[in-house]
Amino acid sequence: MGTGLGDIGTIAGCAVEFDRHQQKWNRFWTDPERNRALAAHLAGDSRVDHSDAPPDPAQFEDEDERADARREWCAYWCRRSPQLQEYLAELREIESTDVSGDVESGKAASIRRKMTLISAVQKRWGVPTEPWAAVSPNLLWNIHNTPAAQISMLGRVTGSTFAPVAACSTFGYTLRLAMDAIDRGDAKAVVIGATDPSPHPLVVGTFSSARVLAQDGQVSKPLTGLRGTHAAGGSCVWIGGDLEHFRARGFRPLGLEPLGVGVSSDADHIITPSSEGPLAAIDDAFSLAGARPEETGTWDLHATATPGDFLEVENARRVLPESVLLTARKGTFGHGMGASGGWELLAQYLGYEAGAIPATSLRHDELNPEIAKVHGNFVEDEPKPLPEGVAGKLSMGVGGVNACVISRRYPD
């Protein structure tokens, strides 16, 4: 179970809370009454060289500059407080106590004893909450592999559990890993997917600074004005399984059969896609699928509503036939950093299950004229009949990480 940026909200909240307590902590130990080094410096004692000390905040007139200088001043002198070192030495002595006797009961007793002694030391010194004690364990409980671990616990899945991270290509990578595991005989079933939290101001700001975000607050449609995407959150979870194994137990496959997942890296640019990287993934996917590009009936684009859409359509037409029916669905789902490829692939599979290619948010009069010159056969705001041939899906992630999935209707 992969992810894109991880749980940014939890990380941001923990970081802000830690910084708030760190600044309070620094101010506490910068008080000359708790910092003999600073008191001596202010009294003109030159026996210790503090020429590297930051300037006194009082000399700044600008409020913001004074606040920044205050942070540097407190951080510098806090680290040099002899009283702080004495306080930490007391804590170190308490924490050095070993667990004795029965491990489980001894561990609990040791923790209780340490907490009692530490509380007494904190009360005697009158310290504020230590910054390290202000950090929520939620930061640890929400690392990248947590969703995979949660699924393993909920489903009592005891096999290999981990989190592939491949930006927008994450879902394609999970499908590739699942198919490889089944082909090797390592598994009969693999839970795969990707998950992203709801858009956080940090994520929106990052997309904005990278100039890939639609700035007017409206839903942005691929293949139209190319003014940027819009961020989204959510999950997509599949169970991939060995066909015969599952059919023998009464299960029925959904829509399409994945034949091959090609993966590649651009090795070129952090965000601007190349031609060579995605085409290498496409070539790899067709080779693994045992299919030819000219057999393609429909193809779902990565299409982020940025100028990269033009290059992607141009690349697609370099290998795909003029008859190919193209879809682009981020106008419907938004841009989930890790999950969007899964949502778009699932729409493709559900369409084949239902017997028609689902509509997108694109209207005919919105298609970018330059893109229309390259290709004109797109699924717009009405469903379209299923074309003959295989179905393809391309994802292109930040860092030039590509994944291409080739699928077909089950022969029977």
N, C-alpha and C positions, 0 to 999 in steps of 0.2 A: 504494500500500500504506500504509494509515493505522495509527495507534496511538492509544491513550488517554493514559496518563501517561508513555509512553516507558520507557526502561530505567532504572527507579528504582534497581535494585540497583547498577548500575554508577555512577550519579550519586552515590548515597549512599556507596559505597565510596571513590570519588575525593574526596568532600567530607571524609570522616572522615580519610583519609590526609593530605590537604592541611592540615586543621586541626591534626593532630598535629605535622607538621613546622613549621607556622607558629608554634605555641606554643614549640617548641624553639628556633626561629630568634629569636623575640622575647626569650626568656630569655638567649640567647647575647649579644645586643647590648645587653641591659640591665645586664649585669655592669659595674660602675663602671670596671674595668680596660679595657673596650672602649667606654666611653661617657663622654667627658670632660664632657659636659653634665650628666649625672647625678652624676658625681663632684663637680663644682663645686657643684651644688645641695645635695648632702648635706653639703658642707663649709661651707654657709651663704653661698655667693656669691649676692648679690641683684642682680647686674648684668643678669641675664636674668630676665624675669618668667615664672614657672611657676605662677601662681596657678590656672591651669586644670588643673593636674595632678591625677590621681585620688588619693584618700587612700592612705597607706602600708598595704599589706596586713597588716603586723604588728599594727595596732591592732584587727583583727577577731578575736574569740574563736571565733565559729562557724566550723567547718571549711569548710563550703560557701561562706559569705560571704567567707572569706579566700581561697579558691581563685578565686572570681569577681573579687575585687579584684586578685589577682595577675595575672590575665589582662589586666585594664584597665591596670594599672601597667606591665606589660612592653610592651604594645602602644603606650602613650603614649611611653615613654622610648626604645624601639627606633627610632621614627620620628625622634627627635631626636639620635641618635648621630652625631657627626661622623665617627667611624671607619667607620661603616656607609656614609656618603656617599663616603668615600675608596675603600672597597672597590668600591662600585657604579661609581664613576668609572673604576676600572681595568677592570672588566668592559665598560663602555660603550666604552672605547677599543679593546678587543680586538674587540668585536662590530661596530665601525664599519668594519672592513676589507671592501672590495668584492671580488666575484668577478672574477677577471681571466682573460684568455685564452679558450680553448675553454670554453663554458658548462658542459657536463656534467663534464668532467674538472676544470675550475676550481672548480666547486661542491664536488665531493668533496674536493679539496685544501684549499679554504678551510675546510670544516667540520672536517677533521682538524687543521688548524693552529690553529683557534680552540679546539678541545677540549683540545689540548695546552697552550696558553697559559693557558686558564681553569683547568685542573687544577693548574698551577703556582701560580697566584694563590690558589686555594682552600687548597692545602697550606701556603702561607706564612702565611695568615691563620688557619688551623686552624678554618675554619667548618664547621658541620654542613651537611647537605644543604639547599640553598635550597628554600623552599616551592614555587616555580614549577617546580623540577626534580623535585619529588616527585610531580607530578600525572601519572597515566598517560595516554597518548594514547588509551586506550580510551574516555575521555569524548567525544572527537571522533569516534571510529569507531562510536559508538552513539547518535548523535543521531537525531531522528525519521525522517529520510529514509533511514537506513541499510537497513532491510528492503527498501524499494523499490529502492534501488541494488543490493543483493545479488541481487535477482530479475533485474534488468536484466543484471547480469554473468553470472549462471548461465544465463539464457536467451538471451543475446546480443540482448536487446531494446534497440533504439537509439532508440525513440520517447520521448516525454515521460515523465519519471520524477519523481514527487514524493509527499509524504505528506499527505493530508488528515487533519485532526485535528478531530473533532466529537464527542468523548466517546462515549457509548453509541450515538450515531447514525452513527458513523464508517463502518461498513460500508454503510449505506444511501446515504451521500454518495458513496462510491466507486462504487457501482452507478449512481447518477445521472450521475456524471461519465463513466463508461464508455459508458452509453447515449447521452449527448449527443454524445460523440466519434464513435461509430459512425453516429448519425443525420446528423451533419454531413459524413460521408465522410472524417473525419480518420484513421480506423483501421478495420481489419477485425477486429481482436482486441485486447482490453485485459485485462491481468492486474490483478485487483483483490483487495482483502482488507484485513484488519486483524490486528494482532498485539500481544500483551501479554505481559510477562514473568511468571514465577511470582510469586504474591503475596509481597510484601516487608513486613517489619514497619512500614515507613513507610506503605505503602498500607493495611494492616490498621488501623493507628492512625488514619489519616485517615478511613477509613470509620467507625471507631468514634466519633471525635470529632464527626463530622457526624450521628451517631445514626441511621445507616442500615445498621449491621452487626448481624447476629445475634451476641449476646455469649456464648452457651453452648457454642460450638465445634461445634455440630451443623449438619448440612445444613438450610438453611432453605427452605421451600417457599412459592412465591407463592400468594396467594389463601387462605391459612390463618390463622395467628396474627398476621401482619403485624408480626413482631418484628424484621425486618431481613433483608438479603441475606447471602450469603457470597461472598468474593472468589475469583476464579479467573484463570488465565493460559493462554495458548495462542494459536493462529492459525487463521485461516480464509482460504483463498485460492481464488478462482475464475478461470476464463477466460471472459470474456464475448465473444461474437463475433457477427458478421453471419450471420444464419441461412442465407441462400442460399450465401454464401461457404464456410461450413463444411460444409454438406450436400453441396456439389459435391466436397468432398475426403473424403467418407465418414464424417464425424463425425455423431453423433446428440445432440440436446439432452437435457438432464437434467430430467425431471419437469414443470417449468412454464416458461412464457415470461413474463419480466418486462415488463409493459406500461407502467408509469409509476412514478416515484419522486417523491413530493411532499416538499418540505423547507420548514421554517419555524422561526422563533424565537419564544419566549414573550415576550421583552422585558419580563420581570416579576420573576423570582426566580432566584437562583443554583441552587437545588436542588428547590424545591417546584414541580411542574408546574402549569400553568394549564389551563383548559378551551379557551381560544381558540387557543393555539399549536398543540397537537396536532391540533385539529379543522381548522385551516388547512392543515396538512400532509396530512391525510386528504382534504380537499376537492381540494387540488392534485393528489394522486395519482390520484383517480378521474377528474378532468378530463383529465389526461395519458393515462390508460388508455382513455378513451372508454367508461367503464363507470359504472354507477349503484350506490350503496351497497346498495340493496335486492337487487342481484344477488349479494351476497357469500355464499359458502357457509361459509368458515372464516376465522378471524382469529387471528393470534398476537399476544399482548400483550407489552408491555415488562415489566410485572409484576415488581417487585423485592422482593416480600414485605414491603413497607412500607405504611403507610396510603395511599400513593399508588395502590395497587392498586384500592381502592374507587372513587376518582375516575376512574381509567382505564376500568374496566368501565362506570361510569355514563356517561362520555363516549362509549364505543363504542356503547352502546345508544341514545344520542341520534340516531345516524345509521344504525346497522346493524339488520337485521331480527331479530325474536325468535328465528327459526330458526337464526341464525348459531352455528357451533360454535367455541368459544373455546379456545385453548391458551395455556399459560404454562410456559416450559421452564427458567427459571433454577434450579429445584430439581434439574434434571438436570445442567446445564452449569456452574452458578455464574455470578457476575457478572464477566465479562471486560470491562474498561473500554472497549476499542475493539472487541473481537472478538465479544462476546456476541450482538449483532444478527446477525452472520454465521452463527454456530452455529445460532441459532434459525430463521433463514431457510433455511439448508441442510437442517435437519430437515424443514421444510415441503416443500421441493423433493424430498427423498429419499422422503418419504411418498407424494407423488403418483407418483413413479417406481415405488414398490413397490405402489401400489394401495390404500393405507390410511393414515389419519392416525396417526402413531406415538403410543404411550402416553406419558404424562408421569408424574411422581412423585406426583401428587395422588391421594389416596384420597377416596372420596365423603364419608366421615364427617369429613374434615378441612376441607371447604369452609367458609370464614367465613360465618356465618349472615347478616350484613349484606350481603355480596356476593351470597349466594344469593337474597336478596329482589329484587335488581336483575336477575340473570340466572342461569339454572340449567343451561344447556347447555354443559358443559365436557368436554374430553378428560381422562380420569382415567388410572388405571393399566392400562387395556386399550386396544388400538388401536380406531379407529372407521372405518367405511366413508367413502369420499370423498364429500363432499356436492357437489351441483350448484352451479355458480356460480364466481365468482372467489375468489382467496385473498388475504388482506391481512396485512401485518406492520407493526407500529408500533414504533419505537424513540424513546426520549425521553432526551436526554443532559443531563449537568450543564451549567448555564448556560441551560437552556431551549432546547436545539437538537434539533429533531425531524426524523425521516425516516420516511416511510410508503411501503411497496412494495406495489403491486397486481400480481398475476400471474394467469395463466389456463392451463388445459391446452391443449396445442397442438391445433388443430382436427382434425388428421389423426392 
